[in-house]
Amino acid sequence: MTAYFIRRLLLVIPTFIGITIMVFTITRFVPGGPIERIISDTRALQTGQGGSSSSTTSGTGGGQPLSQEQIQRLKEYYGFDKPVLASYIAWLGKVLKGDLGRSTRYYDPVWDMIKERIPISLYFGILSLIMIYGVCIPLGMAKAVRHKTGFDNLTSVIIFTGYAIPGWVAGVFMLVLFSSNFDVFPLGGLVSELFYEMNPIEKLLDIAWHTLLPLLSYVIGSFTVMTLLMKNTLMDNLSSDYVRTAIAKGLPFKKAVLNHAMQNSLIPIATSFGNNISIILMGSFLIEKVFNINGMGLLGYESILDRDYPVVMGILVISSLLFMVGNILSDLCVAFVDPRVRFK
């Protein structure tokens, strides 16, 4: 098993290079990059100062506010004057040294921008994961042992309704209802304006007050898949011969569920556990936009709109590594839950 996981870890290297070089190449050919943005901003600035976009620096034409020499210097500064492969190798060398570059929009170090957002996304991601697994596994078990009862039908209606409503739409609805109409919860943000003047207990309550609605938006659509996965796998195991034999020999039904069927039913849940690592960190930019939360999802969304390629690549580095490590952790979880699994 050790050799298997060593091979999996070694495969992370070519996979990481393949993912990053593909996205890096796309950023070099997508129009609207940092140079085009600087030209557009310069033209808008000249127009706003009363000049026309045609009255530009000598040597330019066709409404170009920058000279060819200035554009060439910008290309050299941002690395667009080199071939794609050479630029990628230079970028990869900096990444290996821990340097993710600087934002072309805000001129701040990319790692500092990401580092500020990670705790927020991690906070909501861990809480979401705890709620999803803490509710879905017991609920799926209850639905399996009470199949086709009133409880099963009622909970199915509720979770399918939640699945049909996107999380950000539910967030908007909750903001309108509970924040705008009834003024029970805040309109957005993670803390109040007077947060730093509060005592520790008041700070804890304030964070919880701001957390509830975004957290419900995060998890509202995830309950259905996990709950039904748990229910269906448990029902399959309850109808298996080994469970029926155990019950026929006098084992109580509750012990047959917990000691026999439950462990095998957790295997599909375990396969997706490691993959959730990247998901809990990256968050959802739509929900973060609705609730004005400065998390990783919103940072990635804004960097794509602004064509802030160093930030896009920095987020890709973190998310891709987490996703690949998460796949390995999923295998570990399966091996832990199912002793029959042996990786060779």
N, C-alpha and C positions, 0 to 999 in steps of 0.2 A: 504493500500500500504506500509505503514511503517513496518508492521509486515512481509510482504513478503520480503522486502530487508534485514531485520534483520535476517530472516532465511537463505537468500542467503549468507550473510556475515558469519554466523555460519557454513555453509557448506564448506566455504573456508578451515577451519581447517582440517577436515578429508580428503578433496581432496588433500591439500598440503602434508599431511603426506603420503597418498598413492602414490603420484607422486615421492616424494623424497626417500621414502624407496625402491621403485622399482629400481630407478636409482642407489641408494647407493648400493643395493645388486648386481647389474650388475657390478659396479666398483670393487667389491671384487672378482669376478670370471673371469673377462676379463684378459687374459695374457698380460704381458708387462707393469706391474705397476712400481711404483717408485723403488722398490727393485730390480726388474729385470733390470731396466735402470742403476742403480748404479753398479750392477754386470757387465753389459755390458761395461759401461764406464771405470770401473777399469780394466777389461780385455784388453780393447783397449789401455789404458794408459800403462799397463805393456808391451804389445806387441810393442808399439811405442817406449819404452825406451830400446828396444833391447832384452828384455826377451821374453820367450815363454809363452803362456797361461797355459802350464802345470807346469811351475815352480812357484808354488804358495805357500801360507802360509801353514805351517804344519797343518795337520788335515783336509785338503781339498783334493778332488780328482776329477778326470774327468774334469780337466780344470777349476775348481772353484777358482776364485781369492780371495774369502772371506771365512773365517772360519764359521762354524755353529754358533759359539758364536756371531760373528759379524752380521750374518744374523738375529739371534734372537733379537739382540739389535735393528736392523733396524725395525723389525716387531713390537717391543714394541714402538718404537718412532713414527711410522706411524699408530699404532693402529690395525695392522693386526694380532696381537696375541690374540685378543678377538673374541667372536662370533659376527656374523653380527648384531644381534639385539642389543647387548650391545654397539657395536661401533656406531650404528646409534643413540641410545639414548644419548650417550656422545656427538656426533656431533650435534644433535638437541638441546641439552642443551646449547652448545656454540653459536649456531645460535640465540637462543632466547635471549642471552645476547649481540647480535650484533657482535659476533666473527665468521667470516667465515673461519678461519684457515689461514694457510700459504701455499704458493705454494711449491710443492715438486720439482719444476724445478728451480725456481729462488729464493726461500726462502723469498719472500716478502709477506706481508699480502695480502690476497686475495681481501679484500675490497679496499685497496689502488690501486691495479692493475685495478679493475673494475671502481673505481672512476675516474681514469685518462681517461678511454675510453668512459664513459657515455656521456660527453658533445659532443664528436665528432659524435657518433651515433645519439644522440638526435637532433643535428644540422641538419644532413641530413634527419633524419626521419620526423621532423616537416616541413622542406622545401618540402619534397616529398609529405607529406599529403596535404599541402596547394596547391601544383601544381595539384595533382590528383583530389581533390574535386573542386578546382577552375576552372579547365578546363573541367572535365568530365561531371559535372552537366549542365553547359551551352551548351556544345557540344551535350550531349544526348538530351536536349530539342530541339536544332536546328534540329537534325536529325529526331526527332519524328514529328515535324510539317512540315518538308520538306521530308517526307518519299518517297523513290523511285525517288528523283530528282538527278540531277548531283552532287549537294553538298553532298547528302547522300551517293551516290556510291563512290565518290572520297575519302571522309573521311573514309569510311569503308575499302577501299583498304589500306589506310595509317595505320589505327590502327591495322588491321589484320596483316600487314607486321611487325609492331612493336611487336605484340604479338608472332609472329613466331620466332623472334630473341631473344634469352636469353639476359638479361641485361649485363652480363659479356662479352658475345661475341660482343655486340654492343660497349661496352667499349674498347675492344681490337681494334676493327675496327676504332673507333674514335681516339684512341691514335696513331695508325699507320698513319691515314690520316691527322689529324689536329696537332699532336705533332711531329711526326717523319718526315713526308714528307713536311708539310707546316710550321711547327714550330710556330703555332698560339697559342696553349695552352701548359702548362707544361706537362711533362711525368708522374707526380704523386706527391703525397704529398698534404698537405693542405695549406702550406705557402711556400714562397721562403726562400732562405738561408739568405737574408738580411732583413727579415721581421721585426725584432726588431729595425732596424735602420730607418724604414720608419715613416712618419707622419701618423696620424689617417686616413686621406682620402686615402693615398696610401695603408695602411694596409687593409682597406675595399675593395678597388679595387683588391688587391692581393688575398684576400680570395675568392672574387667572381670569379676571373680568374681561381683559382684552383677548384672551386666548380662546375662550369657549366657542364663539361663532366661527372663527377661521378653522379651528380644529374640527368642528362638525362638518364644515365644507370639505375638508381634506378627506374625511373618512366616509362620507355619506354614500359614495358610489362603490366603495371597496368592500362593504359588508356582503353584498350579494354573491360575488364570486367565491370568496372564502367560505361563507356559510354553506352555500350549496355544494361546494367541493367537499367540505367536511361531512355534510349530510349524506351525499351520494356514496362516498367511499365507505362510510360507516355502515350504511344499509347493505352494501355489497358484502362487507365482511360479516355482518350479522346473519346473512343468508348462506354463508359458507358452511361446509361440512364440519370444519373443526369447531366452530362456535356451537352449532346445533348438537354436536356430539358432547361437548362440555356441558351444555344445559341438560341433555338427556341423562348424563351421569350424576346429576343432582347439583351442579354448580349454580348458585343464584344468578339470575339474569343480570343484575347490576355488576357482579364480579366478572361475568362473561364479557360484558361490554368494556369494563375498565381494564381488565387484566389480559384479555385476548384480542378483541376486535379493535380496541382503541389504538394500540401501538401500530398495527398495520395501516390504520386509517390516517395516521399522521405522516405517512411517507409522502403523499402528494403535497402536503402542506410544507414539509421539510425541503422539498425540491425548489420551492420558490422563496424560501426564507433568505438565502444568501443574496439573491438578486435584488432584494428590497433595500440593500445597503446604499446603492447608488440612487435609488428612488427617494429614500428618506432624506438624502442630502440635497438633491437637486430641486425638490419642491415643485410647486405648480405656479407658473408665472401669472396665470389668469386669476387664481385665488389671491396671490400676493398683490396683484394690481388692484383687485376689488377692495381689499382690506388695507391697502397702503403699507404693506410689510416689505421691508428691504431684504429679501432673501436671495438665495442663489438663482432661483427660477426667474425672478424679475431682472436680476443682473444679466443673465444670459439672454433674455428677451431684448433688453435695451441695447446690449452690445451687438446683437444681430441687426437691429434696426439702424444703429449708428454706424454699422460696418466697422466696429471696433475689433479688428481681427486678433490682436494680441489677447484681449479678454476672452474672445470666443475660443481661441486655441488653449488658453489657460484653463478654462472650464472644461474643455474637451479632455485635457490631460487628466484632470482629477476624476471626472465622471467615467471615462473609459477604464482607468485603472481600477476604480472601485467596482465597476461592473464585472471586470474579469476576475478580480479577487472574490467577488460575490459568487460567481459561478463555482469557484473552487470550494468556497464555504458551503454552498448548497450540497456538493458531493459529500462533504464531511458530515453535514446534518443528516443526509440519507444514511450514511454508514453508521451514524450514532443511533438513529431510530431503528434501523433494520439490521440486525446482526448478521443476516444472511448475505449482505452485500460485502463483497471483497473486491477491491480495485487492484488490477494487475497491469 
